Amino acid sequence: MTYQSNGKKFKFNNHVCVEMLIGVPDDQRTGRLVQVRKDVGAFGSDVYLIRLRDGKLKSFHNVLIRHADDKDFIEAYYISNGLTPPSIPEQAITPEDSTEVEYTMEGMWPETGFIIENPKQPESAKQSFSMVVTNAQEIN
């Protein structure tokens, strides 16, 4: 089974990096993709369950995921903007992970499989945000 996001295809246990986060250390945003829960994240985004390098399972939503070795993304997003890409060491597959395993989030909403089309969990609480746009004016 294949999951598609932003024109990229992902399979169970692909080594991925989660992007568009602020203040999250590299080792807490890279790992193996073990489950996708459709449309229940913030703003109707998908929820991703990622097996981190330290063995913990972490969920993300309203983010971009990419393959850990996506050189085109690294060039376009990091290198061309003078930024340093995250260090992503190789990560072994956790033998206990499989599409037959029941995964939960904080001990709730058990789901089995890679892509969950109609998750049992409720949609994320409504999100809001605000933006302030300022214009620099020359002061005489």
N, CA, C and O atoms as CSV, one atom per row, in Angstrom:
chain,resi,resn,atom,element,x,y,z
A,1,MET,N,N,0.850,-1.169,0.000
A,1,MET,CA,C,0.000,0.000,0.000
A,1,MET,C,C,0.899,1.237,0.000
A,1,MET,O,O,1.896,1.291,0.719
A,2,THR,N,N,0.538,2.216,-0.804
A,2,THR,CA,C,1.333,3.432,-0.948
A,2,THR,C,C,0.508,4.653,-0.558
A,2,THR,O,O,-0.667,4.766,-0.910
A,3,TYR,N,N,1.147,5.567,0.176
A,3,TYR,CA,C,0.539,6.831,0.571
A,3,TYR,C,C,1.185,7.934,-0.257
A,3,TYR,O,O,2.395,7.911,-0.484
A,4,GLN,N,N,0.397,8.889,-0.705
A,4,GLN,CA,C,0.941,9.982,-1.510
A,4,GLN,C,C,0.673,11.313,-0.825
A,4,GLN,O,O,-0.435,11.582,-0.361
A,5,SER,N,N,1.720,12.147,-0.772
A,5,SER,CA,C,1.615,13.482,-0.186
A,5,SER,C,C,2.549,14.414,-0.936
A,5,SER,O,O,3.729,14.112,-1.112
A,6,ASN,N,N,2.021,15.543,-1.376
A,6,ASN,CA,C,2.805,16.543,-2.107
A,6,ASN,C,C,3.542,15.936,-3.295
A,6,ASN,O,O,4.688,16.296,-3.567
A,7,GLY,N,N,2.893,15.022,-4.000
A,7,GLY,CA,C,3.475,14.428,-5.184
A,7,GLY,C,C,4.511,13.351,-4.913
A,7,GLY,O,O,5.098,12.810,-5.850
A,8,LYS,N,N,4.744,13.035,-3.654
A,8,LYS,CA,C,5.734,12.006,-3.288
A,8,LYS,C,C,5.002,10.771,-2.771
A,8,LYS,O,O,3.944,10.881,-2.151
A,9,LYS,N,N,5.570,9.605,-3.029
A,9,LYS,CA,C,4.970,8.352,-2.578
A,9,LYS,C,C,5.739,7.806,-1.380
A,9,LYS,O,O,6.969,7.837,-1.338
A,10,PHE,N,N,4.984,7.307,-0.413
A,10,PHE,CA,C,5.558,6.756,0.810
A,10,PHE,C,C,4.979,5.376,1.056
A,10,PHE,O,O,3.811,5.105,0.779
A,11,LYS,N,N,5.838,4.509,1.588
A,11,LYS,CA,C,5.419,3.166,1.965
A,11,LYS,C,C,5.697,2.961,3.448
A,11,LYS,O,O,6.434,3.720,4.077
A,12,PHE,N,N,5.089,1.922,3.982
A,12,PHE,CA,C,5.306,1.570,5.381
A,12,PHE,C,C,6.802,1.439,5.651
A,12,PHE,O,O,7.528,0.808,4.883
A,13,ASN,N,N,7.246,2.030,6.731
A,13,ASN,CA,C,8.624,1.970,7.228
A,13,ASN,C,C,9.624,2.792,6.424
A,13,ASN,O,O,10.831,2.654,6.622
A,14,ASN,N,N,9.142,3.652,5.511
A,14,ASN,CA,C,10.077,4.554,4.838
A,14,ASN,C,C,10.745,5.450,5.871
A,14,ASN,O,O,10.125,5.857,6.853
A,15,HIS,N,N,12.012,5.748,5.637
A,15,HIS,CA,C,12.779,6.646,6.505
A,15,HIS,C,C,12.414,8.072,6.094
A,15,HIS,O,O,12.650,8.470,4.953
A,16,VAL,N,N,11.837,8.846,7.028
A,16,VAL,CA,C,11.315,10.172,6.701
A,16,VAL,C,C,11.831,11.242,7.663
A,16,VAL,O,O,12.356,10.960,8.740
A,17,CYS,N,N,11.654,12.476,7.215
A,17,CYS,CA,C,11.939,13.646,8.040
A,17,CYS,C,C,10.685,14.504,8.034
A,17,CYS,O,O,10.086,14.718,6.980
A,18,VAL,N,N,10.284,14.993,9.189
A,18,VAL,CA,C,9.125,15.856,9.320
A,18,VAL,C,C,9.620,17.296,9.249
A,18,VAL,O,O,10.524,17.686,9.988
A,19,GLU,N,N,9.026,18.078,8.361
A,19,GLU,CA,C,9.430,19.465,8.148
A,19,GLU,C,C,8.321,20.427,8.571
A,19,GLU,O,O,7.194,20.018,8.848
A,20,MET,N,N,8.662,21.695,8.612
A,20,MET,CA,C,7.759,22.805,8.938
A,20,MET,C,C,7.425,22.830,10.431
A,20,MET,O,O,6.304,23.149,10.828
A,21,LEU,N,N,8.416,22.490,11.237
A,21,LEU,CA,C,8.283,22.538,12.693
A,21,LEU,C,C,9.226,23.606,13.229
A,21,LEU,O,O,10.259,23.888,12.621
A,22,ILE,N,N,8.882,24.186,14.338
A,22,ILE,CA,C,9.747,25.188,14.967
A,22,ILE,C,C,10.192,24.656,16.326
A,22,ILE,O,O,9.365,24.272,17.154
A,23,GLY,N,N,11.495,24.637,16.544
A,23,GLY,CA,C,12.029,24.284,17.853
A,23,GLY,C,C,12.048,22.806,18.185
A,23,GLY,O,O,12.240,22.443,19.346
A,24,VAL,N,N,11.855,21.946,17.204
A,24,VAL,CA,C,11.885,20.506,17.458
A,24,VAL,C,C,13.257,19.985,17.024
A,24,VAL,O,O,13.641,20.155,15.868
A,25,PRO,N,N,13.997,19.352,17.938
A,25,PRO,CA,C,15.326,18.843,17.581
A,25,PRO,C,C,15.254,17.805,16.457
A,25,PRO,O,O,14.260,17.095,16.311
A,26,ASP,N,N,16.322,17.736,15.674
A,26,ASP,CA,C,16.363,16.816,14.535
A,26,ASP,C,C,16.041,15.382,14.931
A,26,ASP,O,O,15.326,14.689,14.207
A,27,ASP,N,N,16.561,14.923,16.073
A,27,ASP,CA,C,16.338,13.526,16.463
A,27,ASP,C,C,14.899,13.248,16.889
A,27,ASP,O,O,14.523,12.094,17.094
A,28,GLN,N,N,14.083,14.316,17.026
A,28,GLN,CA,C,12.680,14.143,17.392
A,28,GLN,C,C,11.740,14.358,16.204
A,28,GLN,O,O,10.523,14.443,16.368
A,29,ARG,N,N,12.330,14.444,14.995
A,29,ARG,CA,C,11.501,14.636,13.802
A,29,ARG,C,C,11.927,13.771,12.627
A,29,ARG,O,O,11.500,13.999,11.495
A,30,THR,N,N,12.765,12.784,12.893
A,30,THR,CA,C,13.144,11.840,11.840
A,30,THR,C,C,12.904,10.422,12.339
A,30,THR,O,O,13.089,10.124,13.519
A,31,GLY,N,N,12.497,9.569,11.436
A,31,GLY,CA,C,12.258,8.185,11.832
A,31,GLY,C,C,11.574,7.401,10.732
A,31,GLY,O,O,11.622,7.771,9.559
A,32,ARG,N,N,10.942,6.321,11.127
A,32,ARG,CA,C,10.272,5.418,10.190
A,32,ARG,C,C,8.760,5.650,10.233
A,32,ARG,O,O,8.158,5.639,11.307
A,33,LEU,N,N,8.153,5.860,9.069
A,33,LEU,CA,C,6.714,6.086,8.951
A,33,LEU,C,C,5.987,4.763,9.132
A,33,LEU,O,O,6.151,3.846,8.327
A,34,VAL,N,N,5.176,4.660,10.194
A,34,VAL,CA,C,4.483,3.393,10.448
A,34,VAL,C,C,2.968,3.466,10.277
A,34,VAL,O,O,2.318,2.435,10.109
A,35,GLN,N,N,2.395,4.676,10.318
A,35,GLN,CA,C,0.950,4.762,10.110
A,35,GLN,C,C,0.563,6.179,9.690
A,35,GLN,O,O,1.169,7.163,10.112
A,36,VAL,N,N,-0.480,6.251,8.832
A,36,VAL,CA,C,-1.048,7.521,8.398
A,36,VAL,C,C,-2.537,7.470,8.703
A,36,VAL,O,O,-3.239,6.552,8.278
A,37,ARG,N,N,-3.009,8.459,9.439
A,37,ARG,CA,C,-4.435,8.558,9.756
A,37,ARG,C,C,-4.982,9.765,8.999
A,37,ARG,O,O,-4.589,10.904,9.252
A,38,LYS,N,N,-5.887,9.499,8.076
A,38,LYS,CA,C,-6.345,10.506,7.133
A,38,LYS,C,C,-7.309,11.520,7.761
A,38,LYS,O,O,-8.256,11.157,8.460
A,39,ASP,N,N,-7.037,12.799,7.491
A,39,ASP,CA,C,-7.968,13.920,7.693
A,39,ASP,C,C,-8.368,14.231,9.132
A,39,ASP,O,O,-9.371,14.915,9.335
A,40,VAL,N,N,-7.636,13.762,10.140
A,40,VAL,CA,C,-8.050,14.044,11.524
A,40,VAL,C,C,-7.096,14.993,12.258
A,40,VAL,O,O,-7.266,15.234,13.453
A,41,GLY,N,N,-6.108,15.525,11.561
A,41,GLY,CA,C,-5.182,16.474,12.174
A,41,GLY,C,C,-5.694,17.903,12.061
A,41,GLY,O,O,-6.800,18.140,11.574
A,42,ALA,N,N,-4.886,18.846,12.512
A,42,ALA,CA,C,-5.243,20.260,12.437
A,42,ALA,C,C,-5.534,20.653,10.993
A,42,ALA,O,O,-4.817,20.259,10.074
A,43,PHE,N,N,-6.590,21.430,10.808
A,43,PHE,CA,C,-7.007,21.911,9.497
A,43,PHE,C,C,-7.319,20.767,8.529
A,43,PHE,O,O,-7.232,20.947,7.315
A,44,GLY,N,N,-7.681,19.593,9.056
A,44,GLY,CA,C,-8.017,18.445,8.223
A,44,GLY,C,C,-6.813,17.738,7.635
A,44,GLY,O,O,-6.944,16.957,6.692
A,45,SER,N,N,-5.632,18.010,8.192
A,45,SER,CA,C,-4.419,17.355,7.698
A,45,SER,C,C,-4.389,15.894,8.157
A,45,SER,O,O,-5.161,15.480,9.022
A,46,ASP,N,N,-3.487,15.135,7.560
A,46,ASP,CA,C,-3.300,13.747,7.962
A,46,ASP,C,C,-2.391,13.694,9.185
A,46,ASP,O,O,-1.549,14.570,9.379
A,47,VAL,N,N,-2.565,12.665,10.007
A,47,VAL,CA,C,-1.725,12.434,11.178
A,47,VAL,C,C,-0.731,11.331,10.822
A,47,VAL,O,O,-1.109,10.284,10.297
A,48,TYR,N,N,0.539,11.582,11.115
A,48,TYR,CA,C,1.595,10.615,10.836
A,48,TYR,C,C,2.134,10.056,12.138
A,48,TYR,O,O,2.451,10.812,13.057
A,49,LEU,N,N,2.242,8.732,12.223
A,49,LEU,CA,C,2.905,8.095,13.356
A,49,LEU,C,C,4.290,7.685,12.897
A,49,LEU,O,O,4.445,6.917,11.947
A,50,ILE,N,N,5.292,8.206,13.584
A,50,ILE,CA,C,6.687,8.007,13.207
A,50,ILE,C,C,7.413,7.298,14.343
A,50,ILE,O,O,7.308,7.702,15.501
A,51,ARG,N,N,8.156,6.234,14.008
A,51,ARG,CA,C,9.015,5.549,14.975
A,51,ARG,C,C,10.342,6.305,14.987
A,51,ARG,O,O,11.118,6.225,14.034
A,52,LEU,N,N,10.599,7.041,16.074
A,52,LEU,CA,C,11.813,7.838,16.187
A,52,LEU,C,C,13.038,6.955,16.406
A,52,LEU,O,O,12.919,5.761,16.679
A,53,ARG,N,N,14.209,7.560,16.280
A,53,ARG,CA,C,15.468,6.827,16.461
A,53,ARG,C,C,15.590,6.219,17.845
A,53,ARG,O,O,16.192,5.158,18.008
A,54,ASP,N,N,15.015,6.893,18.860
A,54,ASP,CA,C,15.126,6.376,20.226
A,54,ASP,C,C,14.098,5.284,20.519
A,54,ASP,O,O,14.015,4.799,21.647
A,55,GLY,N,N,13.316,4.895,19.511
A,55,GLY,CA,C,12.341,3.826,19.669
A,55,GLY,C,C,10.945,4.291,20.041
A,55,GLY,O,O,10.000,3.504,19.987
A,56,LYS,N,N,10.796,5.557,20.418
A,56,LYS,CA,C,9.473,6.080,20.773
A,56,LYS,C,C,8.642,6.303,19.525
A,56,LYS,O,O,9.164,6.521,18.432
A,57,LEU,N,N,7.328,6.241,19.721
A,57,LEU,CA,C,6.382,6.520,18.648
A,57,LEU,C,C,5.855,7.927,18.864
A,57,LEU,O,O,5.427,8.261,19.969
A,58,LYS,N,N,5.878,8.762,17.828
A,58,LYS,CA,C,5.431,10.149,17.957
A,58,LYS,C,C,4.478,10.475,16.817
A,58,LYS,O,O,4.664,10.014,15.691
A,59,SER,N,N,3.462,11.266,17.113
A,59,SER,CA,C,2.509,11.666,16.074
A,59,SER,C,C,2.756,13.115,15.666
A,59,SER,O,O,3.166,13.951,16.470
A,60,PHE,N,N,2.492,13.381,14.391
A,60,PHE,CA,C,2.642,14.721,13.820
A,60,PHE,C,C,1.439,14.999,12.937
A,60,PHE,O,O,0.900,14.085,12.312
A,61,HIS,N,N,1.015,16.252,12.880
A,61,HIS,CA,C,-0.022,16.640,11.927
A,61,HIS,C,C,0.212,18.086,11.515
A,61,HIS,O,O,0.916,18.833,12.195
A,62,ASN,N,N,-0.383,18.468,10.404
A,62,ASN,CA,C,-0.214,19.799,9.837
A,62,ASN,C,C,1.266,20.092,9.555
A,62,ASN,O,O,1.765,21.182,9.833
A,63,VAL,N,N,1.940,19.101,9.005
A,63,VAL,CA,C,3.368,19.193,8.690
A,63,VAL,C,C,3.596,18.647,7.279
A,63,VAL,O,O,2.676,18.142,6.636
A,64,LEU,N,N,4.819,18.759,6.822
A,64,LEU,CA,C,5.240,18.152,5.566
A,64,LEU,C,C,6.178,17.009,5.916
A,64,LEU,O,O,7.072,17.169,6.747
A,65,ILE,N,N,5.979,15.859,5.288
A,65,ILE,CA,C,6.952,14.782,5.453
A,65,ILE,C,C,7.684,14.606,4.132
A,65,ILE,O,O,7.130,14.823,3.054
A,66,ARG,N,N,8.939,14.207,4.246
A,66,ARG,CA,C,9.744,13.946,3.061
A,66,ARG,C,C,10.610,12.731,3.335
A,66,ARG,O,O,10.827,12.354,4.487
A,67,HIS,N,N,11.099,12.126,2.271
A,67,HIS,CA,C,12.048,11.028,2.439
A,67,HIS,C,C,13.339,11.597,3.016
A,67,HIS,O,O,13.764,12.688,2.635
A,68,ALA,N,N,13.949,10.875,3.916
A,68,ALA,CA,C,15.165,11.351,4.582
A,68,ALA,C,C,16.274,11.666,3.588
A,68,ALA,O,O,17.108,12.534,3.845
A,69,ASP,N,N,16.292,10.977,2.469
A,69,ASP,CA,C,17.350,11.183,1.472
A,69,ASP,C,C,16.887,11.987,0.255
A,69,ASP,O,O,17.467,11.846,-0.821
A,70,ASP,N,N,15.865,12.817,0.398
A,70,ASP,CA,C,15.331,13.613,-0.716
A,70,ASP,C,C,16.280,14.772,-1.030
A,70,ASP,O,O,16.140,15.863,-0.478
A,71,LYS,N,N,17.239,14.529,-1.914
A,71,LYS,CA,C,18.267,15.512,-2.248
A,71,LYS,C,C,17.691,16.764,-2.909
A,71,LYS,O,O,18.211,17.860,-2.700
A,72,ASP,N,N,16.625,16.622,-3.704
A,72,ASP,CA,C,16.010,17.790,-4.335
A,72,ASP,C,C,15.420,18.726,-3.279
A,72,ASP,O,O,15.579,19.943,-3.366
A,73,PHE,N,N,14.741,18.159,-2.285
A,73,PHE,CA,C,14.178,18.985,-1.216
A,73,PHE,C,C,15.293,19.664,-0.426
A,73,PHE,O,O,15.223,20.860,-0.142
A,74,ILE,N,N,16.308,18.903,-0.076
A,74,ILE,CA,C,17.427,19.453,0.699
A,74,ILE,C,C,18.067,20.622,-0.047
A,74,ILE,O,O,18.375,21.650,0.558
A,75,GLU,N,N,18.265,20.472,-1.334
A,75,GLU,CA,C,18.858,21.553,-2.134
A,75,GLU,C,C,17.940,22.772,-2.182
A,75,GLU,O,O,18.384,23.895,-1.942
A,76,ALA,N,N,16.664,22.557,-2.491
A,76,ALA,CA,C,15.724,23.670,-2.651
A,76,ALA,C,C,15.409,24.375,-1.347
A,76,ALA,O,O,15.308,25.602,-1.321
A,77,TYR,N,N,15.253,23.637,-0.275
A,77,TYR,CA,C,14.802,24.229,0.989
A,77,TYR,C,C,15.964,24.697,1.866
A,77,TYR,O,O,15.898,25.770,2.466
A,78,TYR,N,N,16.999,23.915,1.937
A,78,TYR,CA,C,18.107,24.240,2.839
A,78,TYR,C,C,19.279,24.913,2.120
A,78,TYR,O,O,19.582,26.075,2.387
A,79,ILE,N,N,19.927,24.200,1.227
A,79,ILE,CA,C,21.166,24.664,0.614
A,79,ILE,C,C,20.971,26.005,-0.107
A,79,ILE,O,O,21.749,26.936,0.097
A,80,SER,N,N,19.938,26.102,-0.946
A,80,SER,CA,C,19.738,27.340,-1.710
A,80,SER,C,C,19.360,28.524,-0.827
A,80,SER,O,O,19.432,29.669,-1.273
A,81,ASN,N,N,18.969,28.275,0.392
A,81,ASN,CA,C,18.631,29.353,1.336
A,81,ASN,C,C,19.726,29.569,2.376
A,81,ASN,O,O,19.527,30.292,3.352
A,82,GLY,N,N,20.882,28.938,2.165
A,82,GLY,CA,C,22.003,29.127,3.075
A,82,GLY,C,C,21.800,28.476,4.431
A,82,GLY,O,O,22.423,28.883,5.412
A,83,LEU,N,N,20.939,27.472,4.501
A,83,LEU,CA,C,20.638,26.784,5.757
A,83,LEU,C,C,21.328,25.425,5.802
A,83,LEU,O,O,21.648,24.843,4.766
A,84,THR,N,N,21.547,24.938,6.993
A,84,THR,CA,C,22.144,23.622,7.173
A,84,THR,C,C,21.041,22.581,7.324
A,84,THR,O,O,20.200,22.700,8.215
A,85,PRO,N,N,21.032,21.565,6.466
A,85,PRO,CA,C,20.002,20.529,6.599
A,85,PRO,C,C,20.210,19.706,7.860
A,85,PRO,O,O,21.325,19.630,8.378
A,86,PRO,N,N,19.144,19.091,8.356
A,86,PRO,CA,C,19.284,18.264,9.560
A,86,PRO,C,C,20.186,17.054,9.300
A,86,PRO,O,O,20.253,16.524,8.191
A,87,SER,N,N,20.860,16.650,10.343
A,87,SER,CA,C,21.682,15.443,10.271
A,87,SER,C,C,20.754,14.248,10.497
A,87,SER,O,O,20.109,14.143,11.541
A,88,ILE,N,N,20.694,13.362,9.525
A,88,ILE,CA,C,19.781,12.219,9.612
A,88,ILE,C,C,20.579,10.932,9.416
A,88,ILE,O,O,20.770,10.482,8.287
A,89,PRO,N,N,21.047,10.340,10.523
A,89,PRO,CA,C,21.766,9.071,10.384
A,89,PRO,C,C,20.814,7.950,9.971
A,89,PRO,O,O,19.606,8.028,10.192
A,90,GLU,N,N,21.371,6.934,9.382
A,90,GLU,CA,C,20.567,5.767,8.988
A,90,GLU,C,C,19.872,5.208,10.232
A,90,GLU,O,O,20.437,5.223,11.326
A,91,GLN,N,N,18.678,4.730,10.060
A,91,GLN,CA,C,17.907,4.160,11.169
A,91,GLN,C,C,17.411,2.780,10.779
A,91,GLN,O,O,16.741,2.609,9.760
A,92,ALA,N,N,17.742,1.822,11.583
A,92,ALA,CA,C,17.295,0.459,11.334
A,92,ALA,C,C,15.783,0.355,11.520
A,92,ALA,O,O,15.181,1.129,12.264
A,93,ILE,N,N,15.193,-0.595,10.845
A,93,ILE,CA,C,13.766,-0.876,11.001
A,93,ILE,C,C,13.563,-1.591,12.321
A,93,ILE,O,O,14.322,-2.497,12.665
A,94,THR,N,N,12.546,-1.191,13.060
A,94,THR,CA,C,12.197,-1.849,14.319
A,94,THR,C,C,11.430,-3.128,13.976
A,94,THR,O,O,10.350,-3.059,13.389
A,95,PRO,N,N,11.975,-4.291,14.334
A,95,PRO,CA,C,11.345,-5.563,13.942
A,95,PRO,C,C,9.897,-5.716,14.406
A,95,PRO,O,O,9.108,-6.396,13.749
A,96,GLU,N,N,9.542,-5.095,15.521
A,96,GLU,CA,C,8.176,-5.233,16.047
A,96,GLU,C,C,7.150,-4.441,15.247
A,96,GLU,O,O,5.954,-4.715,15.349
A,97,ASP,N,N,7.587,-3.467,14.454
A,97,ASP,CA,C,6.651,-2.677,13.658
A,97,ASP,C,C,6.191,-3.474,12.446
A,97,ASP,O,O,6.996,-4.110,11.765
A,98,SER,N,N,4.895,-3.432,12.185
A,98,SER,CA,C,4.344,-4.069,10.986
A,98,SER,C,C,2.957,-3.494,10.733
A,98,SER,O,O,2.388,-2.813,11.586
A,99,THR,N,N,2.432,-3.772,9.569
A,99,THR,CA,C,1.085,-3.304,9.247
A,99,THR,C,C,0.022,-4.099,9.999
A,99,THR,O,O,-1.163,-3.772,9.932
A,100,GLU,N,N,0.438,-5.134,10.711
A,100,GLU,CA,C,-0.479,-5.949,11.512
A,100,GLU,C,C,-0.513,-5.518,12.975
A,100,GLU,O,O,-1.304,-6.039,13.761
A,101,VAL,N,N,0.344,-4.569,13.339
A,101,VAL,CA,C,0.423,-4.093,14.723
A,101,VAL,C,C,-0.667,-3.052,14.964
A,101,VAL,O,O,-0.974,-2.244,14.088
A,102,GLU,N,N,-1.241,-3.084,16.153
A,102,GLU,CA,C,-2.228,-2.081,16.553
A,102,GLU,C,C,-1.476,-0.921,17.210
A,102,GLU,O,O,-0.829,-1.098,18.242
A,103,TYR,N,N,-1.566,0.263,16.605
A,103,TYR,CA,C,-0.908,1.458,17.132
A,103,TYR,C,C,-1.946,2.342,17.815
A,103,TYR,O,O,-3.093,2.433,17.376
A,104,THR,N,N,-1.523,2.986,18.891
A,104,THR,CA,C,-2.396,3.915,19.594
A,104,THR,C,C,-1.693,5.265,19.711
A,104,THR,O,O,-0.485,5.378,19.502
A,105,MET,N,N,-2.470,6.266,20.047
A,105,MET,CA,C,-1.925,7.584,20.338
A,105,MET,C,C,-2.266,7.879,21.793
A,105,MET,O,O,-3.434,8.028,22.153
A,106,GLU,N,N,-1.227,7.962,22.625
A,106,GLU,CA,C,-1.397,8.180,24.066
A,106,GLU,C,C,-2.322,7.122,24.674
A,106,GLU,O,O,-3.109,7.413,25.575
A,107,GLY,N,N,-2.214,5.899,24.169
A,107,GLY,CA,C,-3.005,4.801,24.695
A,107,GLY,C,C,-4.452,4.775,24.225
A,107,GLY,O,O,-5.236,3.938,24.672
A,108,MET,N,N,-4.811,5.683,23.329
A,108,MET,CA,C,-6.198,5.757,22.843
A,108,MET,C,C,-6.244,5.532,21.331
A,108,MET,O,O,-5.214,5.556,20.657
A,109,TRP,N,N,-7.421,5.319,20.825
A,109,TRP,CA,C,-7.714,5.201,19.404
A,109,TRP,C,C,-6.849,4.164,18.697
A,109,TRP,O,O,-6.077,4.510,17.802
A,110,PRO,N,N,-6.967,2.909,19.085
A,110,PRO,CA,C,-6.185,1.857,18.437
A,110,PRO,C,C,-6.567,1.697,16.965
A,110,PRO,O,O,-7.745,1.714,16.609
A,111,GLU,N,N,-5.563,1.543,16.132
A,111,GLU,CA,C,-5.767,1.328,14.691
A,111,GLU,C,C,-4.708,0.347,14.195
A,111,GLU,O,O,-3.558,0.386,14.631
A,112,THR,N,N,-5.104,-0.520,13.290
A,112,THR,CA,C,-4.194,-1.484,12.679
A,112,THR,C,C,-4.142,-1.225,11.185
A,112,THR,O,O,-5.177,-1.064,10.539
A,113,GLY,N,N,-2.932,-1.184,10.637
A,113,GLY,CA,C,-2.746,-0.962,9.205
A,113,GLY,C,C,-1.835,0.228,8.969
A,113,GLY,O,O,-1.448,0.929,9.904
A,114,PHE,N,N,-1.501,0.445,7.711
A,114,PHE,CA,C,-0.618,1.554,7.355
A,114,PHE,C,C,-1.403,2.825,7.087
A,114,PHE,O,O,-1.133,3.854,7.707
A,115,ILE,N,N,-2.370,2.780,6.178
A,115,ILE,CA,C,-3.186,3.955,5.871
A,115,ILE,C,C,-4.579,3.729,6.443
A,115,ILE,O,O,-5.274,2.783,6.071
A,116,ILE,N,N,-4.965,4.601,7.340
A,116,ILE,CA,C,-6.279,4.499,7.988
A,116,ILE,C,C,-7.180,5.557,7.357
A,116,ILE,O,O,-7.018,6.751,7.612
A,117,GLU,N,N,-8.119,5.120,6.545
A,117,GLU,CA,C,-8.990,6.046,5.810
A,117,GLU,C,C,-10.024,6.732,6.702
A,117,GLU,O,O,-10.318,7.912,6.514
A,118,ASN,N,N,-10.571,6.006,7.660
A,118,ASN,CA,C,-11.605,6.549,8.554
A,118,ASN,C,C,-11.211,6.280,10.001
A,118,ASN,O,O,-11.758,5.374,10.629
A,119,PRO,N,N,-10.271,7.051,10.537
A,119,PRO,CA,C,-9.783,6.798,11.898
A,119,PRO,C,C,-10.891,6.915,12.947
A,119,PRO,O,O,-11.854,7.665,12.786
A,120,LYS,N,N,-10.720,6.149,14.023
A,120,LYS,CA,C,-11.667,6.178,15.131
A,120,LYS,C,C,-11.528,7.439,15.964
A,120,LYS,O,O,-12.484,7.882,16.600
A,121,GLN,N,N,-10.342,8.009,15.957
A,121,GLN,CA,C,-10.108,9.191,16.793
A,121,GLN,C,C,-10.905,10.382,16.264
A,121,GLN,O,O,-11.184,10.453,15.068
A,122,PRO,N,N,-11.269,11.306,17.131
A,122,PRO,CA,C,-11.989,12.493,16.671
A,122,PRO,C,C,-11.049,13.425,15.904
A,122,PRO,O,O,-9.829,13.360,16.052
A,123,GLU,N,N,-11.639,14.281,15.094
A,123,GLU,CA,C,-10.833,15.285,14.411
A,123,GLU,C,C,-10.177,16.180,15.441
A,123,GLU,O,O,-10.691,16.357,16.546
A,124,SER,N,N,-9.042,16.741,15.074
A,124,SER,CA,C,-8.333,17.671,15.948
A,124,SER,C,C,-9.247,18.843,16.294
A,124,SER,O,O,-10.109,19.233,15.506
A,125,ALA,N,N,-9.043,19.390,17.475
A,125,ALA,CA,C,-9.808,20.575,17.869
A,125,ALA,C,C,-9.576,21.669,16.834
A,125,ALA,O,O,-8.511,21.736,16.219
A,126,LYS,N,N,-10.567,22.514,16.647
A,126,LYS,CA,C,-10.429,23.606,15.693
A,126,LYS,C,C,-9.232,24.465,16.071
A,126,LYS,O,O,-9.032,24.799,17.239
A,127,GLN,N,N,-8.452,24.812,15.079
A,127,GLN,CA,C,-7.248,25.606,15.286
A,127,GLN,C,C,-7.512,27.047,14.860
A,127,GLN,O,O,-8.348,27.310,13.996
A,128,SER,N,N,-6.808,27.946,15.462
A,128,SER,CA,C,-6.883,29.335,15.022
A,128,SER,C,C,-5.484,29.923,15.075
A,128,SER,O,O,-4.605,29.416,15.772
A,129,PHE,N,N,-5.299,30.964,14.351
A,129,PHE,CA,C,-4.019,31.650,14.371
A,129,PHE,C,C,-4.260,33.096,14.005
A,129,PHE,O,O,-5.313,33.448,13.475
A,130,SER,N,N,-3.298,33.912,14.283
A,130,SER,CA,C,-3.404,35.313,13.892
A,130,SER,C,C,-2.090,35.731,13.269
A,130,SER,O,O,-1.057,35.085,13.441
A,131,MET,N,N,-2.161,36.823,12.546
A,131,MET,CA,C,-0.989,37.296,11.845
A,131,MET,C,C,-0.952,38.818,11.985
A,131,MET,O,O,-1.984,39.483,11.900
A,132,VAL,N,N,0.214,39.344,12.194
A,132,VAL,CA,C,0.386,40.784,12.236
A,132,VAL,C,C,1.353,41.150,11.131
A,132,VAL,O,O,2.463,40.622,11.062
A,133,VAL,N,N,0.928,42.053,10.269
A,133,VAL,CA,C,1.768,42.518,9.183
A,133,VAL,C,C,2.166,43.943,9.504
A,133,VAL,O,O,1.317,44.806,9.729
A,134,THR,N,N,3.465,44.177,9.522
A,134,THR,CA,C,3.938,45.537,9.808
A,134,THR,C,C,4.750,46.034,8.633
A,134,THR,O,O,5.377,45.253,7.918
A,135,ASN,N,N,4.732,47.312,8.446
A,135,ASN,CA,C,5.529,47.948,7.401
A,135,ASN,C,C,6.545,48.845,8.078
A,135,ASN,O,O,6.189,49.684,8.906
A,136,ALA,N,N,7.793,48.673,7.732
A,136,ALA,CA,C,8.827,49.543,8.279
A,136,ALA,C,C,8.706,50.903,7.587
A,136,ALA,O,O,8.673,50.997,6.360
A,137,GLN,N,N,8.642,51.925,8.392
A,137,GLN,CA,C,8.566,53.273,7.850
A,137,GLN,C,C,9.793,54.056,8.282
A,137,GLN,O,O,10.282,53.917,9.403
A,138,GLU,N,N,10.269,54.864,7.382
A,138,GLU,CA,C,11.431,55.676,7.698
A,138,GLU,C,C,11.005,56.784,8.645
A,138,GLU,O,O,10.046,57.508,8.378
A,139,ILE,N,N,11.714,56.909,9.736
A,139,ILE,CA,C,11.418,57.939,10.730
A,139,ILE,C,C,12.395,59.073,10.537
A,139,ILE,O,O,13.607,58.857,10.547
A,140,ASN,N,N,11.882,60.289,10.358
A,140,ASN,CA,C,12.749,61.463,10.188
A,140,ASN,C,C,12.949,62.189,11.480
A,140,ASN,O,O,13.651,63.200,11.518
